[in-house]
Amino acid sequence: MGGRRGDQGDQAAPGGGRAAATRARLLAAATRAFAARGFARASVREVCGAAGCNVAAVSYHFGDKAGLYRAVLLAGFERDAALPPPDDPSRPAGERLHDLVAAFLGRLLAPERHLHARVMTRELVEPTPALREVVEVAFRPLHGRIRALVRELRPDLRPADADLHTLGVIGQCVFYRHARPALDLLHGPDALGAADVPRLARHVAAQVLGGLGRHDLLPLPPPQGHSDDHPRPRRAAARRR
């Protein structure tokens, strides 16, 4: 009964502190549930139980289960618009490509995004109608930014080839997120993760510039405070031996 009174209090003061707290608890519990079981298998009842809410709270705050799921997906991208640095045509295109790759990798590998990444992976394997909105909100803007840089670096490319290079940039970055379990086994936990974004960004950008035939922009300078050596995988291998 206490949970129901709390929900009713939230409904009496939408936008108030208790309403915001309830909504945040539901989003956090739903993220965990959808990451573990996907949209189809996670239930509203288990989400509300974990959040300490009456099941009516989902209807009040999100409309239904699909609305809750959509909110979870989009919440993971709320901060993304500010992450990629704005284009500055006065700076070399190679540097801007590097900075965009670094921002994208930083977003993918941030520890606080781990659960959202699992939800997003499940969504890509078992897509729901929410995927269309995610593509428009998060994927298309990033794709457009990268493609514009590819065209700037190689204006002679056919549109279809520019698209392939654009997808290649995205694929190299996404690999470090989706292959996380395998990379942990190969190199040890925490290797090639968030702390390595400067080095990974330099590597990916160099690969892209080389693939575009822009060797005149290489080599990229090493990231400040990092060297080309990376001892952590070797230490992990030594522990396994």
Secondary structure as a PSIPRED ss2 file (coil, helix, strand):
# PSIPRED VFORMAT (PSIPRED V4.0)

   1 M C   1.000  0.000  0.000
   2 G H   0.000  1.000  0.000
   3 G H   0.000  1.000  0.000
   4 R H   0.000  1.000  0.000
   5 R H   0.000  1.000  0.000
   6 G H   0.000  1.000  0.000
   7 D H   0.000  1.000  0.000
   8 Q H   0.000  1.000  0.000
   9 G H   0.000  1.000  0.000
  10 D H   0.000  1.000  0.000
  11 Q H   0.000  1.000  0.000
  12 A H   0.000  1.000  0.000
  13 A C   1.000  0.000  0.000
  14 P C   1.000  0.000  0.000
  15 G C   1.000  0.000  0.000
  16 G C   1.000  0.000  0.000
  17 G H   0.000  1.000  0.000
  18 R H   0.000  1.000  0.000
  19 A H   0.000  1.000  0.000
  20 A H   0.000  1.000  0.000
  21 A H   0.000  1.000  0.000
  22 T H   0.000  1.000  0.000
  23 R H   0.000  1.000  0.000
  24 A H   0.000  1.000  0.000
  25 R H   0.000  1.000  0.000
  26 L H   0.000  1.000  0.000
  27 L H   0.000  1.000  0.000
  28 A H   0.000  1.000  0.000
  29 A H   0.000  1.000  0.000
  30 A H   0.000  1.000  0.000
  31 T H   0.000  1.000  0.000
  32 R H   0.000  1.000  0.000
  33 A H   0.000  1.000  0.000
  34 F H   0.000  1.000  0.000
  35 A H   0.000  1.000  0.000
  36 A H   0.000  1.000  0.000
  37 R H   0.000  1.000  0.000
  38 G H   0.000  1.000  0.000
  39 F H   0.000  1.000  0.000
  40 A H   0.000  1.000  0.000
  41 R H   0.000  1.000  0.000
  42 A C   1.000  0.000  0.000
  43 S C   1.000  0.000  0.000
  44 V H   0.000  1.000  0.000
  45 R H   0.000  1.000  0.000
  46 E H   0.000  1.000  0.000
  47 V H   0.000  1.000  0.000
  48 C H   0.000  1.000  0.000
  49 G H   0.000  1.000  0.000
  50 A H   0.000  1.000  0.000
  51 A H   0.000  1.000  0.000
  52 G C   1.000  0.000  0.000
  53 C C   1.000  0.000  0.000
  54 N C   1.000  0.000  0.000
  55 V C   1.000  0.000  0.000
  56 A H   0.000  1.000  0.000
  57 A H   0.000  1.000  0.000
  58 V H   0.000  1.000  0.000
  59 S H   0.000  1.000  0.000
  60 Y H   0.000  1.000  0.000
  61 H H   0.000  1.000  0.000
  62 F H   0.000  1.000  0.000
  63 G C   1.000  0.000  0.000
  64 D C   1.000  0.000  0.000
  65 K H   0.000  1.000  0.000
  66 A H   0.000  1.000  0.000
  67 G H   0.000  1.000  0.000
  68 L H   0.000  1.000  0.000
  69 Y H   0.000  1.000  0.000
  70 R H   0.000  1.000  0.000
  71 A H   0.000  1.000  0.000
  72 V H   0.000  1.000  0.000
  73 L H   0.000  1.000  0.000
  74 L H   0.000  1.000  0.000
  75 A H   0.000  1.000  0.000
  76 G C   1.000  0.000  0.000
  77 F C   1.000  0.000  0.000
  78 E C   1.000  0.000  0.000
  79 R C   1.000  0.000  0.000
  80 D H   0.000  1.000  0.000
  81 A H   0.000  1.000  0.000
  82 A H   0.000  1.000  0.000
  83 L C   1.000  0.000  0.000
  84 P C   1.000  0.000  0.000
  85 P C   1.000  0.000  0.000
  86 P C   1.000  0.000  0.000
  87 D C   1.000  0.000  0.000
  88 D C   1.000  0.000  0.000
  89 P C   1.000  0.000  0.000
  90 S C   1.000  0.000  0.000
  91 R C   1.000  0.000  0.000
  92 P C   1.000  0.000  0.000
  93 A H   0.000  1.000  0.000
  94 G H   0.000  1.000  0.000
  95 E H   0.000  1.000  0.000
  96 R H   0.000  1.000  0.000
  97 L H   0.000  1.000  0.000
  98 H H   0.000  1.000  0.000
  99 D H   0.000  1.000  0.000
 100 L H   0.000  1.000  0.000
 101 V H   0.000  1.000  0.000
 102 A H   0.000  1.000  0.000
 103 A H   0.000  1.000  0.000
 104 F H   0.000  1.000  0.000
 105 L H   0.000  1.000  0.000
 106 G H   0.000  1.000  0.000
 107 R H   0.000  1.000  0.000
 108 L H   0.000  1.000  0.000
 109 L H   0.000  1.000  0.000
 110 A C   1.000  0.000  0.000
 111 P H   0.000  1.000  0.000
 112 E H   0.000  1.000  0.000
 113 R H   0.000  1.000  0.000
 114 H H   0.000  1.000  0.000
 115 L H   0.000  1.000  0.000
 116 H H   0.000  1.000  0.000
 117 A H   0.000  1.000  0.000
 118 R H   0.000  1.000  0.000
 119 V H   0.000  1.000  0.000
 120 M H   0.000  1.000  0.000
 121 T H   0.000  1.000  0.000
 122 R H   0.000  1.000  0.000
 123 E H   0.000  1.000  0.000
 124 L H   0.000  1.000  0.000
 125 V H   0.000  1.000  0.000
 126 E C   1.000  0.000  0.000
 127 P C   1.000  0.000  0.000
 128 T C   1.000  0.000  0.000
 129 P C   1.000  0.000  0.000
 130 A H   0.000  1.000  0.000
 131 L H   0.000  1.000  0.000
 132 R H   0.000  1.000  0.000
 133 E H   0.000  1.000  0.000
 134 V H   0.000  1.000  0.000
 135 V H   0.000  1.000  0.000
 136 E H   0.000  1.000  0.000
 137 V H   0.000  1.000  0.000
 138 A H   0.000  1.000  0.000
 139 F H   0.000  1.000  0.000
 140 R H   0.000  1.000  0.000
 141 P H   0.000  1.000  0.000
 142 L H   0.000  1.000  0.000
 143 H H   0.000  1.000  0.000
 144 G H   0.000  1.000  0.000
 145 R H   0.000  1.000  0.000
 146 I H   0.000  1.000  0.000
 147 R H   0.000  1.000  0.000
 148 A H   0.000  1.000  0.000
 149 L H   0.000  1.000  0.000
 150 V H   0.000  1.000  0.000
 151 R H   0.000  1.000  0.000
 152 E H   0.000  1.000  0.000
 153 L H   0.000  1.000  0.000
 154 R C   1.000  0.000  0.000
 155 P C   1.000  0.000  0.000
 156 D C   1.000  0.000  0.000
 157 L C   1.000  0.000  0.000
 158 R C   1.000  0.000  0.000
 159 P H   0.000  1.000  0.000
 160 A H   0.000  1.000  0.000
 161 D H   0.000  1.000  0.000
 162 A H   0.000  1.000  0.000
 163 D H   0.000  1.000  0.000
 164 L H   0.000  1.000  0.000
 165 H H   0.000  1.000  0.000
 166 T H   0.000  1.000  0.000
 167 L H   0.000  1.000  0.000
 168 G H   0.000  1.000  0.000
 169 V H   0.000  1.000  0.000
 170 I H   0.000  1.000  0.000
 171 G H   0.000  1.000  0.000
 172 Q H   0.000  1.000  0.000
 173 C H   0.000  1.000  0.000
 174 V H   0.000  1.000  0.000
 175 F H   0.000  1.000  0.000
 176 Y H   0.000  1.000  0.000
 177 R H   0.000  1.000  0.000
 178 H H   0.000  1.000  0.000
 179 A C   1.000  0.000  0.000
 180 R H   0.000  1.000  0.000
 181 P H   0.000  1.000  0.000
 182 A H   0.000  1.000  0.000
 183 L H   0.000  1.000  0.000
 184 D H   0.000  1.000  0.000
 185 L H   0.000  1.000  0.000
 186 L H   0.000  1.000  0.000
 187 H H   0.000  1.000  0.000
 188 G C   1.000  0.000  0.000
 189 P C   1.000  0.000  0.000
 190 D C   1.000  0.000  0.000
 191 A C   1.000  0.000  0.000
 192 L C   1.000  0.000  0.000
 193 G C   1.000  0.000  0.000
 194 A H   0.000  1.000  0.000
 195 A H   0.000  1.000  0.000
 196 D H   0.000  1.000  0.000
 197 V H   0.000  1.000  0.000
 198 P H   0.000  1.000  0.000
 199 R H   0.000  1.000  0.000
 200 L H   0.000  1.000  0.000
 201 A H   0.000  1.000  0.000
 202 R H   0.000  1.000  0.000
 203 H H   0.000  1.000  0.000
 204 V H   0.000  1.000  0.000
 205 A H   0.000  1.000  0.000
 206 A H   0.000  1.000  0.000
 207 Q H   0.000  1.000  0.000
 208 V H   0.000  1.000  0.000
 209 L H   0.000  1.000  0.000
 210 G H   0.000  1.000  0.000
 211 G H   0.000  1.000  0.000
 212 L C   1.000  0.000  0.000
 213 G C   1.000  0.000  0.000
 214 R C   1.000  0.000  0.000
 215 H H   0.000  1.000  0.000
 216 D H   0.000  1.000  0.000
 217 L H   0.000  1.000  0.000
 218 L C   1.000  0.000  0.000
 219 P C   1.000  0.000  0.000
 220 L C   1.000  0.000  0.000
 221 P C   1.000  0.000  0.000
 222 P C   1.000  0.000  0.000
 223 P C   1.000  0.000  0.000
 224 Q C   1.000  0.000  0.000
 225 G C   1.000  0.000  0.000
 226 H C   1.000  0.000  0.000
 227 S C   1.000  0.000  0.000
 228 D C   1.000  0.000  0.000
 229 D C   1.000  0.000  0.000
 230 H C   1.000  0.000  0.000
 231 P H   0.000  1.000  0.000
 232 R H   0.000  1.000  0.000
 233 P H   0.000  1.000  0.000
 234 R H   0.000  1.000  0.000
 235 R H   0.000  1.000  0.000
 236 A H   0.000  1.000  0.000
 237 A H   0.000  1.000  0.000
 238 A H   0.000  1.000  0.000
 239 R H   0.000  1.000  0.000
 240 R H   0.000  1.000  0.000
 241 R C   1.000  0.000  0.000
